[in-house]
Amino acid sequence: MTADPNCIFCKIVEGKIPSRKVHEDDEILVFHDIQPWAPVHFLMIPKAHIPSLAHIGPQHEGLMGRMLALAPRLALQEGCGPYPEGGHRVVINTGAEGGQEVHHLHVHVMGGPRPWLKG
């Protein structure tokens, strides 16, 4: 697994920075956002350092599929209402113009009663 010693998310994966974990397995770490935009807001990251969605290739298809398949289950677990009345939003910001602030691929999962501050 690759890591960037200057990346805040790599430091969270390594346990150097604490997080409120939602889920962890061999390839994925999920934790609550420290500045939530919604009543439920967590981040899903690969443990390997991948800078952005623009860096995803065929070798990452399984990882991305697992992350997206895990999102709805964790959203329900963390307090989002069930589909169709409930639900959640999945967002991946990519690059500066896409609003990406931390250059380690991360998936925002947000939900809960509206209105939200952002989103």
Secondary structure, 3 states (H helix, E strand, C coil): CCCCCCCHHHHHHCCCCCCCEEEECCCEEEEECCCCCCCEEEEEEECCCCCCHHHCCHHHHHHHHHHHHHHHHHHHHCCCCCCCCCCEEEECCCCCCCCCCCCCCCEEEEECCCCCCCC
